């Protein structure tokens, strides 16, 4: 939840592109995690869309895709040890569209807080385009 609180504060930063879209995908990773216990007060920015992935399919897909996107990782990224990639960010270009596979990432990091500096730098770089 600390990463979500950090993201909420960062989204208020005037240097962050107001056209940015955030898709938060939540799923159970710890005992006690559940959709019903998810705190709705996290990530309330209007640019955020929330999704619940009961089967952790997105996290499992991204874990499988890591070899293909490894070069785009934040330098602080750790090697995931779970059966699904979670507490991670994926940054896409503004014109990215999902098809059969996710689009190419500009940058990604795991876990979010240790890789947040790279995420902010990439967001600011994209905003200057």
PyMOL commands that set and color helices and strands:
alter all, ss='L'
color gray80, all
select helices_A, chain A and resi 2-11+57-72+112-127
alter helices_A, ss='H'
color red, helices_A
select strands_A, chain A and resi 22-26+48-52+88-92+105-110
alter strands_A, ss='S'
color yellow, strands_A
deselect
rebuild
show_as cartoon
